Structures are given as C-alpha cells and as structure tokens.
C-alpha cells in the first residue's frame, strides 16, 4: 500500500497549533474552496495536510503550486481510514483535526475551539465544530440553512453576513468531523479502524474507542461553525457494511452507542450524564446480534 505513496513536505515550520487532515478524492473545486476558507477565516497557526486519493482531476497539479500545504498522494482510492492514519506520520502539532473537503470554515472557528480546549484543562476530550447544512437530514447536531450545494451556487457573501445568527447551544455527542483530539489520544486508540474502510461508520467507532480509553467529554461547540455542502464524496463510494461491523465489534448498534452513551444532539452541560445501555436496548441489541449471526 505504502510502496507507491508519495509524500510532499512543503512547510518549513516545526510546530503548529493544529494539524488539519483533509482527505480528498477527485474533488478539486470543493478542495480549493475549503482551503481558501481556511486561509481566509482561521486565526491560529494551522498545518494543512491533504491526502490525495487518485487526484485525476488536476488536484496534484494544483497542490504542487501551494507552498503552505503538505500532502500525500496515493494512486488508488484508499478511503478515509487509511488516508487519515497515513497522514499521522507528518503531523506537526499536539492537536489533530479531521476536516472534509466539502466544508467551508467560518471566521475564528479554530480560535473558538482552542479557547474551549483551554477551559477543559485535560486532553481527554473530543470536540467538534458545528455544521451548517443546506438540507434537513435528521441530524440533531447541525443547523439547517441553505447557502448553496456546490461551489458554483455557493452564496459565500450571504453566509459571511448571516452565520452569526446561526450559532446554537453547545451539544453532546461529538463524533462527526470536523472534530479535534489531542495527538496522544489519537495514538492511544490507533487512529481510525481500517476494518471500516472505505469509511462508513468509522466515525462512531473512533468515538467508541475513545470512550473505551476513558474519554467522557464528547462536545460540539455551538459557536465554532463550518458550512458543509453535504457528503459529496461518500455518494460516489461503494459503501462498506458499517452497521454490521460495528455491531459485531462492540455488541451494540451505532445508534445505541451515540444515543445512550454520547447522548447525541442533547444540549451539553457539565452535569454528569448516565452512560450505558438500557434494558430495552440491551434486549434489542441481542436480537440484532443473533439475526446478524444467522445471515
């Protein structure tokens, strides 16, 4: 796998505030917009690491002219799990953050996250910025408001004028990107689990591994905002059977974990929450396990 991997280190600095891991797969227009927003709207000293899967659309040629981006190139699509794990070798920060290439970060998003980290006084956390999405998907953690579905119809000026009105309360259940953890935690749990390749349900699995390592702070920060155009890459993928893999690995469904352990979408507070599986869910999960074994 790594024999044909090419690594390009363009940045000269030895240390950054945050290392951003940005996997991309023939998605150049979105990638350009994402990186433009990082350059324009960020406050901290950020290392941008792009993992290029294939790069047949001009991505490689474009990156070759960007002096502030480190990048890795795979001639085949390795998916999210392998991509992020391979990026680890060139991280130059104590904090690692996973960002999708179809996201646009809003002003001071990174500064707000780092201020939140400073308040925690511990490395045992997983924080997420809050996504603004154009369509209702049932995700309780996002703010729904449309400013376009692609770079071609993106209403950037309107978004920059209005995003301050889209701030929400902090929420429980950090699992989706953009999320940030301390590099020591990343290393303790071994990054993303490659059995979920190309990536479906690797997010709740990563949170579950952090939970097993002792993390109990899974917090979405309501005033750190990014605009998410909406899973432009995953729609092209042949999806893995992530629900079944998660169930076999952990003995419960992803929904049970995110709802009853992470309390996903609930308003965040510092009061202790109950963690664990209810009796009803325990029975239902056992039934699902048995049904899975009979397949």
N, C-alpha and C positions, 0 to 999 in steps of 0.2 A: 504493500500500500504506500509506504513512505519512499520507496525507491525513486518514483517519478515526481515526488513532491518538491516544489521549488519555493525557497524562502527568500524574500527580499526585505532586508532591514534598511530602511531609508532614514529613520530618525536617529539623531546623534545623542539625544539625552539619555541618561542612565536611569532616571526615575520620573514617574508621573503620578498624578493624584489618582487617576482611574485609568484602567486599560479597557477599552471598548472592543468587544469581539463582535464582528459583523460578518456573518456568512452570507454569501450571495451566489446565485445560480442564474446566469444569463438574464440579469435584471438591471441593466446599466442605468436606464433613466431613473428608476427608483433609487438606486445606489447613489448616483450623483446628487439627487435632491436630499437624501438623508445626510450625506457628508457635508453638503452645503449648509444644512441647518445646524450641524454640529459645530462647524467653523463659525457660524454667524451668531448662534444663540447660546453657546456654552460659556461658562465663566472660569472653569478650572483648567488645569494643565492636563490634557487628555491624550493618551496614546490610542490612536485608531489602528486596529488590526483587522484587515479584511481577509477572509478566507474565500478564495475564488474556486467555485466548482465549475469546471469546464472553461468558462469565460470565452465562449464562441461569439459573443455579441459585441466585441470591442472593449470589454471590461479590462482585459490585461493591458491593452494598448493605452487606455486612459490612465490606469493606475501607474504605468511606467513614467508618467509625467507629473506625478503627485509626490512632492518631496516630504510631505508631512504624514504619509501613510506607510505603515509596514504591512506587508501582505504575503500570503502563501497561495500557491496555485496547485490544484490537483487537476489532471487532465480528464478525470471522470468525476461524476457527482457522488461524493461520499456521504452526503446528508449532513444534518445538524450535529449529531452526536460526535462523529469522528472529527468533523471540522472544528468544533469548539475545543475538543480535547487536544488537537494538534496545535491550536493557537497558544495553548498554555506555555509552550516552550519559549516563546518570545515576549511574554508578559513582563512589563517593567513597572509594576505598581503593586501596592498591597491590596488593592481592590480590583475585582474583575466584574465587568458588566456585559451582559448579553443583550444585544440590540438587533432587531430585524431590519433588513434593508428597505422595507416598505414603511418606515416610520420617519416622521419629521419631528425633531425635538424642539420644544418651545423655550423661550428665554429663561435662563437661570435654573433650568431643570436639574442640572448637575449640582449646582451650588446648594439647592434646597435639599437634595438627597444627602450631601455631605454634612450639612448642618444637622440633619436628623441623626446621622451616624454618630456625630459628636455627642449628642444628647444621650445616646444609649450607653456609652461607656462600656461596651462589650463587643466582641467580634462574633458573638453567637446570634446572628440575625440573617434574615433575607428580606431585603426591601425591594419594592417595585415602584416605578413611576406609574402614573395613571394614564391610561389610554383614552383618547377621544376617537370614536369610530363613527363612520358615516351611516352604518346600518344597525338596526336592532338585531342582536343575535342571542339574547337571553343571558349574556354575561353580566353578572351583577356588579362587576368591578370597573366597568367602563362608563364613560359619559358619551351619550349618543348625540351627535350633532354633525351634520354633513358639510364638509368644505371641499368635497371632490373625492373621486375614486381612483384618480391616476394623476401623474404629473401634468398631463395635457389639460385637465379641467380643474386643477388644484387652485382653490381660492386662497392663496397664501396671505394676501393683504388683509382679507376679511378675518382669517384665523388669527393673525397677529393683533388685530384690533379687539377681537372678542374673547380670546382664550381666558382672560382674567375673570370673565363671568361664568366660566365652566369649571371652576375649582369646586371640588367636593370634599366631604369629610374624609379623613383617613379611614382605610378599610382593612379588614382582616383577610388573610389568605393569599399572600404573595406566592405566586407560582409561575405566572406567565412573564415573558420579557415585556418591557425592559426591566431586568432585575439585577441586583448587585449583591455580592457576598465578599467577605474577606478571602484573600487567596489561600490562607491556611485552611479554611473550611472547604474550599474547592478541592484542595489536595487531600484532605482527610477522607472525603467521600469518593474521590477519584473522578471528579467531573461528571459528565453525562454517561449514562449506561448505554453501551453500544448495542445491547440486545434490542433496544428500541429503534434502531436505525430503520429508515432514514430519519425518524424523529418523533412520530406521533406518540404522545403520552410520555415523552422523556421529561417534560416539564414537571408534572406531578410526581414522577419517580424521583427526580432530583430533590424536590421538596421533601419527599418521604425519607430519602437518605439523610438529608439534613436533620429531619425530625429524629431519626434513629440516633444521630450523633449528638443529640441534646438540644437542638435549636427549638425555641418556642416563640420567637419573635418573627412572625411572617406578616409583614406590614406593607400595605400600599399607601403611599404618600399622596394625599389628595391634591396638593398644590404643585407637585412636580409633574408636568404634563407633556405628553407626546401625542402627535396625531398619527393614527395607524390607518393606512389605506385599506388593509384587510386581507391578510393571508394570500398574497398574490403568488407566492411560490408554492405553498402547500397544495393549491388547486391543481398543479401540474404533476404532483407526485403520485407514484403508486404507493399507497399507504400501507404501513405495517399494521398488524392486529394489536394495537397498543393496549386496548382494554383487557384483552385476554392475557397478554404478557404481564400486565400489572397485577391482575387478579391471581395469576399463578405464582407470581413472585412474592406478593405481600399478603395474600389471603383475603383481601377486600378489594372492592372496586375503586377506581379513581374517584368516583363521585362520593363514595362513603368517606374516603380519606379527606377530600377537600371540604366536604360539608361538615363532618363530625369531628375532625381533628383541626383543620385550618379555619373552620367557621367562615368559609369564603363569602365575601361580599357584605358581611356584617360590619357595622360601624366599629372601628377599632377603639379599644380603650385599654387602660393599663390594669384593669381588674382581672383577676385570674379567670380563665375560661376552663370549662370542662373539656378534657381530651379523651377520646376513646370511642368505642363502638357501642351503640345502644343495643339492647337485647333484640329488638325487631331487626335492626340492620345486621346483627350477628347471624341471625337465622337466615335472612335473605341472602347474605354473602355465602353461607354454607351451601345453600341450594344452588347458587350460581356456580360455585366451585365444583359441585357434583355434576351439574349439567355440562360444564366445560370438560370434565374428565370423560364424559360419555360421548363426546363428539368424535 
